[in-house]
Structures are given as structure tokens and as C-alpha cells.
Amino acid sequence: MSNSENPKHLSLLESIHAEDGHEKAKSPRERRKRASMHAIAEDGANGTTQDATPPPQSSVQLIEERKQPHLRTGEQTSRDSSEAKSETVSDALTIELPRARKRRSFGGYLSFVICVLLPTLVAGVYYFAFASDQYVVHFRFAVRDTSTAVSTSAATSDLTALVGIASSSNPTENYMVAEFMTSQQAVEELQSRINVREIYSRPSIDFASRMDASQPIEMFLRYWKNMTTAQFDQVTGISWAEVRAFTPEDAYLVAKTLLSLGEDLVNEVAQRPQREAIKYAEAEVARAEDRLRKVRTELAQYRDKTGLIEPTTSVVLANATVASSIRGAIAQIQTDISALKKQGMKDNSAQLQSLRTRLKATEEQLKAVENQISTSESGDTPISQAVARYEQLDLERLFAQNLLTSTMQSLEQARSNAATKRIYVVAFVQPALPQTSTYPRRGVATLTVAIACLLLWTIALLLGRSIKEHLA
């Protein structure tokens, strides 16, 4: 080849060497691109010299040859091909990169429209055009027990205030009512009273907020927990609840019924022990009556058997009175006999004989009276045993009668306690009929959807680009 084609290679080398001084100020990526272009240009120049007879020359010699046209060889075709190759690589490096950036930018715009603008538009259309108004009823309450209201001392009040815990007399009942309002039992009792399924499944409610009345109780319970909130504040000792519905009247009706069910619950819990106490007292009264009836029957049978109505009064007391009078008569006779002897009367006198005969008869009478205590008139049962058996039966009768009186008093007390409402729900913030809807907050909800979609789209975009850079 001729040397007439060297100026093209020299111009390319000069441009590359001229830009070498600026590579330090460029990024590493651009430096690598420039180095590859420089290597391609030098490969083209080397290919040209390999076909020629003289050895490869330096860039300074190439510049000098540019000034001397007569030194060019006839290798013009090889130099042209090398120059075309370097220009093609350079053009490829400078043209392909902007095209790739344009494709990424178009894909980013499309993903932004699909992932951010479209969901926000759908949410805005739903909330502003289709979403039904939701009315909210708030009420606050506390559970109180009149029988356990104890006034705490000043030191105790200061201590609880310092710790920050409210002195609630019924924290368990407050928890029970708050948990009951969002339970399946509350849903079932509301259904039996006001048909709550129909309230939340009316055709006027939008499709996303409406409840399907044919769903099982478990699905309706999930829906109910989204429409009702109830909590107990342990610090203040106060419970609060919030009920949502799609008309003011429905929200008010559901809230009033729910509050009434909570009061019925605490009364049921409080009265159940009282009912058990009444049941136990009635059983004790029945048992005492049976015992008293049995003792009275035995006592009547014993009286019929012995023929004595009151052994302690009719036999023992009468015999004791007779014996006492006989002893007095004996003492009087003995006194008369002693007085006659002192007067000098002889023992065989008629008067002394008469007194001695009278004394003997009186002593025999006393002995007969005293023998009646150990034997009955018929001679079958001793009077002492009859009196002992009678006293035992009479004692059992008195005990059964006192037991019956005590159990009847307990029964009346249990009935009185059960009739008194001891635990009740105090709603110091009563449910009120709402006038304006509280939910949905259309602007806030649409903005929330937009922000959430934007954040998710940004995170996904950053992750995608990071993965592409690591794979490149």
C-alpha cells in the first residue's frame, strides 16, 4: 500500500493523544471507553505496518511522515479498512448508550402510570363517586358496683395518683364489657334483637362496604370488628366504644342496643352467684322442713306409746310435789311423837301407838311415790327412761325448728340480694344521633393510596436498576 493514506491514521492518533490530557478529569467509565478506542486505532495502525516492509513507527514518526508525502507507501487499502473499523467502533460506542437510556426512561414512565397514577385514579373514583357515607356514634362508660364501693384513705389515693393507676372497683367487669362488644355473642344477641345483618347488607350501601347477609357468622364477625371498636383504658378506668353504620338512625340504634347488652351481661354475671345462693338456700329449707317433720312424727308416736304428753311436767313434777308434801307430813308426825315422849307419855300409850302407825303408813306412801320415778304405772318402762327419750326427741325438734328458721332467713336474704341490681354500666357519655358522616375521609384516603403506590413504585424501580447494574 502507498503512504498517501497515513494522514487519516495520523489524524485519529492525534485526536486520541490530544484527549489523553483530559482523561484525568473524566469519569472511569469514559476513560475505559477512550482506552478501548485508542487500542483499536493503534491495532489499525499496527495492521498497516505489518503489511509494509519497514517496522512499526512511533506517533512522532507518523507525524513527520504526514509532512512528507513522498514517504507514503502503496498500502492505502489496508489503512482505509483500519480507519473504517475504528470509526465503526467509535460510532457504536457513542450511539448505543443514548438509545438504552431512552428505553429505560419510557419504561419508567409506563410503570409510573400503571403503578401510581392508575391506582390513585381508581381510588379517587371509588371514594368520591361510589363510597357510601359512614356515620359514627361514640359513647364512654364505666362499670360500678354499689355493694363494693369502698372509700379509700387519703394516703392510698395519693399513692395511686402517684403511680398513675386509676382506682377502679371493677376492672374485670370493664374488660368483660369491652371484649363482649366485639365478640360473636354480641353479634348473635344483636341479630336476635334488631336484625343487624339487614342493617349492614342493604342495597343502598356500596359494593365494597356492604356485607353479604348469607355469609356465615365467622365472616360477619370479621366485618363487625371492622365496624365496631371497644377498648378499656387501664389508666383512667374508663371504657369507650365506637359504632359505625351507613345511616344515623342505624348507628344510634346499634350503639344503644350494644350498651344495653353490656349492662345485661354484667348483671347476669353478678346475679348468677345470687341465683346459686337462692337455689342452695331453698334446698336447705326443704331439708330442714323434712327433718322437723320427721322429729315431730317420732315425738307423736312416742307420746302415743307411753301415754304421757309431757313426762317432765305431768309425772316427774307431780311426783316431786307429792313426795315433798309426804316428807313434810312424816316430819310433823315424828315431831309429835318426840314431843309426847318428852311429856312422859309411855310407849304403849294409845296416842303414841296411833302416831307410830300413822308414821309408818306415811313412809310407805313416800316409798311408793318414789318408786314411780323408776317404773311407769303399767310397770313396763321406767319413768326415767321415758323422760330421757322424750328430752332427746324434744331437743331434736327444737334444733330442727331453729335450723328451719335460719335457712328461711338466708333464703329471704338471697332473694333480696338477687332482686337488687348491684352492678350496672354507667354511660356518662351517652350515644347521640350523628348529623354528619365521619367516614370515609375521601381526600385523605385517596392521598394515602397515592403515597403508598409511589413509595412501592420507587422501591421497585431502585431495586430493578440496582439488579441491572450488577448484572451488566
C-alpha positions in Angstrom: 0.0 0.0 0.0 1.0 3.6 -0.5 1.8 6.1 2.2 -0.9 8.5 0.9 -3.4 7.1 3.4 -1.3 7.7 6.5 -2.9 11.2 7.2 -6.2 9.6 8.2 -4.5 7.3 10.8 -2.4 10.2 12.0 -5.3 12.4 12.4 -7.1 9.7 14.5 -4.0 9.3 16.6 -3.6 13.0 17.1 -7.1 13.3 18.2 -6.7 10.5 20.7 -3.4 11.8 22.1 -4.9 15.3 22.3 -7.7 14.0 24.5 -5.3 11.9 26.8 -4.6 15.1 28.7 -8.2 15.4 29.6 -8.8 11.8 30.8 -8.0 12.6 34.4 -10.9 15.0 34.6 -13.3 12.4 33.2 -15.1 9.5 34.9 -13.5 6.0 35.0 -16.2 4.7 32.6 -15.3 7.3 29.9 -11.6 6.6 30.5 -12.2 2.9 29.7 -14.1 3.9 26.5 -11.3 6.1 25.4 -8.7 3.4 26.2 -10.6 0.9 24.0 -10.8 3.4 21.2 -7.1 4.1 21.5 -6.3 0.4 21.4 -8.5 -0.1 18.3 -6.8 2.8 16.5 -3.4 1.5 17.3 -4.4 -2.0 16.1 -5.4 -0.5 12.8 -2.1 1.3 12.5 -0.2 -1.8 13.5 -2.0 -3.8 10.9 -1.0 -1.4 8.2 2.7 -1.5 9.2 2.7 -5.3 9.4 1.8 -5.4 5.7 4.6 -2.9 4.8 8.3 -3.7 4.7 9.6 -1.2 7.4 8.9 -1.9 11.1 6.1 -0.2 13.2 6.8 3.5 13.8 6.0 5.8 16.7 3.5 8.5 16.7 6.2 11.2 16.3 7.5 9.4 13.2 3.9 9.2 11.9 3.5 12.9 12.3 6.8 13.5 10.4 5.6 11.2 7.7 2.5 13.3 7.4 4.7 16.3 6.5 6.5 14.2 3.8 4.0 12.7 1.3 6.8 11.1 -0.7 7.4 8.6 2.2 3.9 7.1 1.9 3.8 3.5 0.7 1.2 1.8 -1.5 -0.7 0.3 1.3 -3.7 2.6 1.0 -6.4 -0.1 1.0 -5.2 -1.6 4.3 -5.1 1.8 6.0 -8.6 2.6 4.8 -10.0 -0.6 6.2 -8.4 0.0 9.6 -9.7 3.5 9.7 -13.2 2.3 8.9 -13.0 -0.2 11.6 -12.0 2.3 14.3 -14.7 4.8 13.1 -17.4 2.0 13.3 -16.4 1.1 16.9 -16.3 4.7 17.9 -19.8 5.3 16.4 -21.2 2.2 18.1 -19.9 3.4 21.4 -21.3 6.9 21.1 -24.7 5.9 19.6 -25.9 2.8 21.5 -25.8 4.4 25.0 -28.4 7.1 24.4 -30.7 4.6 22.9 -30.6 2.4 26.0 -31.3 5.4 28.2 -34.3 6.3 26.1 -35.8 2.8 26.5 -35.3 2.9 30.3 -37.0 6.3 30.5 -40.0 5.1 28.5 -40.3 2.0 30.7 -40.1 4.1 33.9 -42.9 6.4 32.7 -45.1 3.5 31.8 -44.5 1.8 35.1 -45.3 5.1 36.9 -48.6 5.4 35.1 -49.5 1.8 35.8 -48.3 1.5 39.4 -49.1 5.0 40.7 -51.5 7.1 38.6 -53.9 4.3 37.7 -54.4 3.0 41.3 -54.8 6.6 42.6 -57.3 7.3 39.9 -59.3 4.2 40.7 -59.2 5.0 44.4 -60.4 8.6 43.8 -63.2 7.4 41.6 -64.4 4.9 44.2 -64.1 7.2 47.2 -65.7 10.3 45.5 -68.3 8.6 43.4 -69.3 5.2 44.9 -68.2 5.1 48.6 -71.2 5.3 51.0 -71.2 7.7 53.9 -70.5 6.1 57.3 -71.9 7.6 60.5 -70.1 7.1 63.8 -71.6 7.0 67.3 -69.2 7.3 70.3 -70.0 6.5 73.9 -68.0 6.1 77.1 -68.9 4.1 80.1 -67.7 2.5 83.3 -68.9 -0.4 85.4 -69.8 0.3 89.0 -70.8 -1.9 91.9 -72.7 -0.3 94.7 -72.0 -3.1 97.2 -68.2 -2.8 96.9 -67.9 1.0 96.8 -65.2 1.4 99.5 -63.8 4.9 100.2 -60.1 4.7 100.2 -57.9 6.6 102.5 -56.1 9.8 101.5 -52.7 8.0 101.6 -54.0 5.3 99.2 -55.5 7.9 96.9 -52.2 9.8 96.8 -50.3 6.6 96.1 -52.5 5.5 93.2 -52.3 9.0 91.8 -48.5 9.0 92.0 -48.2 5.6 90.3 -50.7 6.7 87.6 -53.3 3.9 88.1 -56.9 4.6 88.5 -58.8 3.1 91.4 -61.4 1.2 89.5 -63.6 -1.0 91.7 -64.5 -3.3 88.8 -61.6 -3.6 86.3 -62.6 -7.2 85.4 -66.1 -6.2 84.5 -64.8 -3.3 82.4 -62.6 -5.6 80.4 -65.5 -8.1 80.1 -67.9 -5.5 78.6 -65.2 -4.1 76.2 -64.4 -7.5 74.9 -68.0 -8.6 74.8 -68.9 -5.7 72.4 -66.6 -7.2 69.7 -67.4 -10.8 70.3 -69.6 -13.4 68.5 -72.0 -13.5 71.4 -72.7 -9.7 70.9 -73.3 -10.3 67.2 -75.8 -13.1 67.9 -77.7 -11.1 70.5 -77.8 -8.1 68.3 -79.2 -10.3 65.5 -81.9 -11.6 67.8 -82.9 -8.1 68.8 -82.5 -5.7 65.9 -81.5 -7.9 62.9 -78.1 -6.4 62.5 -77.4 -8.4 59.3 -80.1 -6.5 57.5 -78.7 -3.2 58.7 -75.3 -3.8 57.1 -76.4 -5.6 53.9 -78.9 -3.0 52.4 -78.7 -2.4 48.7 -78.0 1.3 49.2 -74.6 0.5 50.6 -71.7 0.5 48.1 -70.4 -2.9 46.9 -67.1 -2.7 48.8 -68.6 -1.8 52.2 -71.8 -3.9 52.0 -72.0 -7.2 54.0 -73.4 -10.3 52.3 -76.2 -11.5 54.6 -75.7 -15.1 53.5 -72.2 -15.3 54.9 -71.5 -17.4 58.0 -71.2 -15.9 61.4 -67.3 -16.1 61.3 -67.2 -13.8 58.2 -69.8 -11.4 59.7 -67.7 -11.3 62.9 -64.7 -10.1 60.9 -66.9 -7.4 59.3 -68.3 -6.5 62.7 -64.9 -5.9 64.2 -64.1 -3.5 61.3 -67.3 -1.5 62.1 -67.0 -1.6 65.9 -64.2 -0.6 68.3 -64.2 -1.0 72.1 -61.3 -0.6 74.5 -60.7 -0.2 78.2 -58.3 2.4 79.4 -56.4 1.0 82.4 -55.1 4.4 83.5 -58.4 6.1 83.8 -60.5 3.1 84.4 -63.0 4.1 81.7 -64.1 2.2 78.6 -65.1 3.7 75.3 -66.7 2.3 72.2 -67.3 3.4 68.6 -70.0 2.1 66.3 -70.2 2.7 62.5 -73.3 2.4 60.3 -74.5 3.8 57.0 -77.3 5.9 58.3 -77.5 8.0 61.5 -80.5 6.1 62.8 -78.8 2.7 62.3 -75.7 3.8 64.1 -77.7 5.2 67.0 -79.8 2.0 67.3 -76.8 -0.3 67.2 -75.0 1.7 69.8 -77.9 1.9 72.2 -78.6 -1.8 71.9 -75.0 -2.7 72.4 -74.8 -0.6 75.5 -77.9 -2.3 76.9 -76.4 -5.8 76.1 -73.3 -4.9 78.0 -75.3 -3.9 81.1 -77.3 -7.1 80.8 -74.0 -9.0 80.7 -72.6 -7.6 83.9 -76.0 -8.1 85.7 -76.0 -11.6 84.5 -72.5 -12.2 85.8 -73.4 -10.5 89.2 -76.7 -12.3 89.6 -75.6 -15.8 88.8 -74.0 -16.3 92.2 -77.1 -14.9 93.8 -79.3 -17.4 91.9 -77.0 -20.2 93.1 -77.3 -18.9 96.6 -81.1 -18.9 96.3 -81.1 -22.4 95.0 -78.9 -23.6 97.8 -81.0 -21.8 100.5 -84.2 -23.4 99.1 -82.6 -26.8 99.3 -81.5 -26.2 102.9 -85.0 -25.0 103.8 -86.5 -28.1 102.3 -84.1 -30.3 104.2 -84.8 -28.5 107.5 -88.5 -28.9 106.9 -88.2 -32.6 106.3 -86.1 -33.0 109.5 -88.5 -31.1 111.6 -91.4 -33.1 110.2 -89.7 -36.4 110.9 -88.9 -35.4 114.6 -92.4 -34.3 115.2 -93.7 -37.6 113.9 -91.4 -39.6 116.2 -92.4 -37.5 119.1 -96.1 -38.0 118.5 -95.5 -41.8 118.2 -93.6 -41.8 121.5 -96.4 -40.0 123.3 -98.9 -42.5 122.0 -96.7 -45.3 123.1 -96.1 -44.1 126.6 -99.4 -42.3 127.2 -97.5 -39.3 128.5 -98.0 -35.9 127.0 -95.2 -34.1 128.9 -93.3 -36.5 131.2 -91.2 -33.8 132.7 -94.3 -31.9 133.9 -97.1 -34.5 134.3 -95.1 -37.2 136.1 -91.8 -36.0 137.4 -93.0 -32.7 138.7 -96.2 -34.1 140.2 -94.3 -36.9 141.9 -91.8 -34.5 143.2 -94.6 -32.3 144.7 -96.3 -35.3 146.3 -93.1 -36.6 147.7 -92.3 -33.3 149.2 -95.6 -33.0 150.9 -95.3 -36.5 152.3 -91.9 -35.8 153.7 -93.4 -32.8 155.4 -96.1 -35.0 156.9 -93.6 -37.5 158.1 -91.5 -34.8 159.7 -94.6 -33.5 161.5 -95.6 -36.9 162.9 -92.0 -37.5 164.1 -92.1 -34.2 165.8 -95.4 -35.0 167.6 -94.0 -38.4 168.8 -90.9 -36.8 170.2 -93.0 -34.1 172.0 -95.2 -36.7 173.6 -92.2 -38.7 174.8 -90.8 -35.6 176.4 -94.0 -35.1 178.3 -93.6 -38.5 180.0 -96.0 -40.5 178.0 -95.4 -44.2 177.9 -94.6 -46.0 174.7 -97.6 -48.3 175.0 -100.0 -45.5 175.3 -102.8 -45.3 172.7 -101.8 -41.9 171.4 -98.1 -42.9 170.7 -99.3 -46.1 169.1 -101.6 -44.2 166.8 -98.8 -41.8 165.8 -96.4 -44.6 165.1 -99.0 -46.3 162.9 -99.6 -43.1 161.0 -95.9 -42.5 160.6 -95.4 -46.0 159.1 -98.2 -45.5 156.7 -96.8 -42.2 155.6 -93.4 -43.6 155.0 -94.8 -46.4 152.9 -96.7 -43.8 150.8 -93.5 -41.9 150.3 -91.7 -45.0 149.2 -94.5 -45.8 146.7 -94.3 -42.3 145.2 -90.5 -42.5 144.9 -90.8 -45.9 143.2 -93.0 -44.3 140.4 -89.9 -42.5 139.1 -88.2 -45.7 138.2 -91.3 -47.6 136.9 -94.4 -46.5 135.0 -97.9 -47.0 136.0 -98.1 -50.1 133.8 -94.8 -51.4 135.1 -93.3 -51.8 131.6 -91.0 -48.7 131.1 -89.2 -46.8 133.8 -90.2 -43.1 134.0 -86.6 -42.1 134.0 -86.1 -43.7 130.6 -89.3 -42.3 129.3 -88.2 -38.8 130.4 -84.8 -39.2 128.8 -86.2 -40.3 125.4 -88.7 -37.5 125.5 -86.0 -34.9 126.2 -83.9 -36.2 123.3 -86.8 -36.0 120.9 -87.7 -32.6 122.1 -84.2 -31.4 121.7 -84.1 -32.6 118.1 -87.4 -30.9 117.5 -86.0 -27.6 118.8 -82.8 -27.9 116.7 -84.8 -28.7 113.5 -87.1 -25.8 114.2 -84.2 -23.3 114.7 -82.4 -24.7 111.6 -85.6 -24.1 109.6 -85.8 -20.6 110.8 -82.2 -19.9 110.0 -82.4 -21.3 106.4 -85.6 -19.4 105.8 -83.9 -16.2 106.8 -80.9 -17.0 104.4 -83.4 -17.7 101.6 -85.1 -14.3 102.1 -81.7 -12.6 102.2 -80.6 -14.3 99.0 -83.8 -13.3 97.2 -83.4 -9.7 98.3 -79.8 -9.6 97.0 -80.8 -11.1 93.7 -83.6 -8.6 93.3 -81.2 -5.7 93.8 -79.2 -4.5 90.8 -75.7 -4.4 92.4 -73.6 -4.0 89.2 -74.5 -1.6 86.4 -73.0 0.2 83.4 -72.7 4.0 83.8 -72.7 5.6 80.4 -71.5 9.1 81.3 -71.2 9.9 77.5 -74.5 8.6 76.1 -74.8 7.6 72.4 -76.1 10.5 70.3 -77.7 10.7 66.9 -74.9 11.8 64.4 -75.7 14.6 61.9 -72.7 14.3 59.5 -70.8 11.4 58.2 -67.3 10.8 59.5 -66.1 8.1 57.1 -64.8 7.7 54.5 -62.3 10.6 54.5 -62.1 10.7 50.8 -59.2 13.1 50.3 -57.1 11.5 53.0 -57.8 8.0 51.7 -57.0 8.9 48.1 -53.8 10.7 49.1 -52.8 7.7 51.2 -53.3 5.3 48.3 -51.2 7.7 46.1 -48.3 7.9 48.6 -48.3 4.2 49.2 -48.2 3.4 45.5 -45.5 6.0 44.9 -43.3 4.5 47.6 -43.8 1.0 46.3 -43.0 2.1 42.8 -39.9 3.9 43.8 -38.6 1.0 45.8 -39.3 -1.4 42.9 -37.6 0.9 40.4 -34.5 1.3 42.5 -34.3 -2.5 43.0 -34.6 -3.1 39.3 -31.9 -0.7 38.3 -29.6 -2.0 41.0 -30.0 -5.6 39.7 -29.4 -4.5 36.1 -26.2 -2.7 37.1 -24.9 -5.7 38.9 -25.7 -8.0 36.0 -24.1 -5.7 33.4 
